[in-house]
Amino acid sequence: MKIINANATVTVLGGSLMPPPVIAAMVEAAGGFVDLPSLYEEVGERLAVLTRNEAACVTAGAAAAITLVVASCIGEPAQSFPVEAEVVMFASQRNGYDYSARLIGARVVEIGPSADELEAALVRRPACVLWFAGAHYAAGALPIEDVVQIAGAAGVPVIVDAAAQIPPVSTLWHFTAEVGADAVIVSGGKGLRGPQTTGLVLGRRWLVDRCLQHASPNQQIGRGMKVGKEELAGILAAVEWTLDQDEDAIIAGYERSVELWVDGLKGLPGVTAYRGYPSEAGQPHGRCVVRVPDRQRVIDALWNGAPRIAVGIYRVGDDEIALNPQTLQPGEDQIVLDALLQLLT
């Protein structure tokens, strides 16, 4: 059954939808054999140029990228795992993905939003500092500029996880080329609209080179995190396609959908609709947050309709749902509004 995704670029719904050039690139790659190690390097070099970084590599999603980057900060591929090492994180940024660092034996050291605490943790020579991007992670953590300055002085790499932080597309180079972090991790299957099974590591060459050595098809810690020729071609096409888009126009389109929802739901008894900003992932666009009676009944009714409609509940109140325009196709915002009006009236 068709699903309208008014939730987000979440994995459980398939991430995002790939545009035709991405699909075409994957189909073409599927039609022949390749020298996979060489293709890895060629795609990486092209991605580095496109994203204004020293180097780039493609991974099997952003979570795998965390594992490979932390392993690379710990040592060369000859390093055996699990290994005793430390990864510094702000306590407020702990989340369900830091298991990717612990997967290889690293221990997470929590600190508060204090330069003194960060400096004290760096004395222990951790493998890296892992910092999560997004407005929703900002509270309780030092700004990335401060982290880079302090950790850089101590000679400790800084890794930025910005998996869902496109838009803005400048995420591809802001944290590394502009701020000075050693690497940024981006999901290929969210805002970039590439294959959902891809991620990117962008940053310093020494670190990216180690990631490639740790990764499949080499017999190292990342052997099971395989990226195929189709995904390599697809994510390259996705980055090229994304950079060709008018991001301001895209975000303006998102805001029109939010306005449609907020205006269309005004005046319904027991219902309140308003523009929430930023998005659930801290992206620079709005979403429509709707306070409804009996939230679960509304969620279930939308999901069990025809077509199914998925909505979000992340970072909203217990009696609210969120409508995200990022994953909609043209005209689906009206379908979502009509379904809600029918249900709530």
Order of alpha helices (4+ residues) and beta strands (2+ residues): beta-alpha-alpha-beta-alpha-beta-alpha-beta-alpha-beta-alpha-beta-beta-beta-alpha-alpha-alpha-beta-beta-alpha-beta-beta-alpha
